[in-house]
Amino acid sequence: MARPPLDPKARRGAIEESPEEFLRRFLEHRLEVDLLPEPWGSPLLEALTPLGPLYAFDRGAPPAPVGPTPVLLHGVAEWVRPLEGEAYLKRVRDRYRLGGEARELGEGFYLLEVRAGGRG
């Protein structure tokens, strides 16, 4: 039986109590990516992932590390549906579209596993 699409608006309350608490809660889900250098003080990180470049906001203290770095990428889904086909990462205007396998973490959180070379 297929599960209904996820409703990101169904979760109520704060996403994080603090950056430190958020990192503690999801530490085991970090992903190692190559971070490219950015100008000092830039809030933007450019991460080279297995599926291509990804731009994210930096929540850490400057300067951001450069090179292979374990990071925790957090996104909020605007719309979710079952994956059809291969995993993907693409940018459409000002947003990303990602496809992968979702794993429930509890408390209304899901881990989207997006790996190159196939699903999940």
Order of alpha helices (4+ residues) and beta strands (2+ residues): alpha-beta-beta-beta-beta-beta-beta-beta-beta
